[in-house]
Amino acid sequence: MGRRRPRLCACGRCDAFYHTGLSPWDVAAGVLIARQAGARITDYAGGDDYLFGRQIIACTPNIYEDFKQKVR
C-alpha cells in the first residue's frame, strides 16, 4: 500500500502524504511518478534521504512548508 500513496499525490487524489518505516522498494516507483507530476518529496527534515532514511513526505509544492511543520 505504501508505494501507491505518493502516486495518489501525483494524480491529484490527495494533497499530501507522509509515512515512516518504508523500505526503498516501497517508495521508489511512486516517488518517480510523483516527482514527474510536480510533487515535492523529502524526508521529515526536508532533506533528500527519503529513500533510505525510512521517512517520507510527498505533497504539492504550495503546501509543503506548512505540512512539513505539522509532520515534525
N, C-alpha and C positions, 0 to 999 in steps of 0.2 A: 504494500500500500504506500510506503514511503516514496518510492520512485514516481508515483503518479502525482503527488502533491505539487512539486514545482511546475509540472506541466499544467495544472489547473490555473496557476497564476498566469502562465503564458497564454492560455486561451481565454482569459477574462472571467473565469468562473469564480475566482476568489482574488482578493487584492493582496493578501499576504499569507505566508506560511512560515512556521518555524518548527524545528524538531531537534532533538538531541539523541545521540546514541546510534545514529545511522552509519552504515558501512559505505565505503566509496561506491560499491556496485548498486547501492540503493538510490543514490542521487545522481550518478554520472549522466545518464541519458536525460533525465528531467532537467538537470542544470543546463545542458546543451540547448534543449528546446526553449527553456525559459529565457536564457540569455539571447537567443536569436529573436525572441519576441520583445526584447527590451527590458526584461526584469533585472532588478539589481539583486545580486546574490553574494552574501558574505557569511562569515562566521559571526557569533554573537558579539565579538569585539569590533566588528567592522573590517576584519582582515580577510585574506584570501585562503585561509586554512580550513575552509568548509568541507573539502573533500576528505581529508584525513583527520581533521580535528573533531569530527563527530558532532558538530553543531552547525546548523544552517538556518539562515534567514533568506527567504526569497519573496520579493514583493515589488510592487510598482515603484518606480523611482520617486514619484511625487509624495509618497507617504513613508519612505524608507527611514528617515531620521526619527520621526515620531514613533514608528513601530519598533525600531531598534532599542529605543529608550524603554519601552514597555516590556520588551523581552528580557532585557538585562535585569 
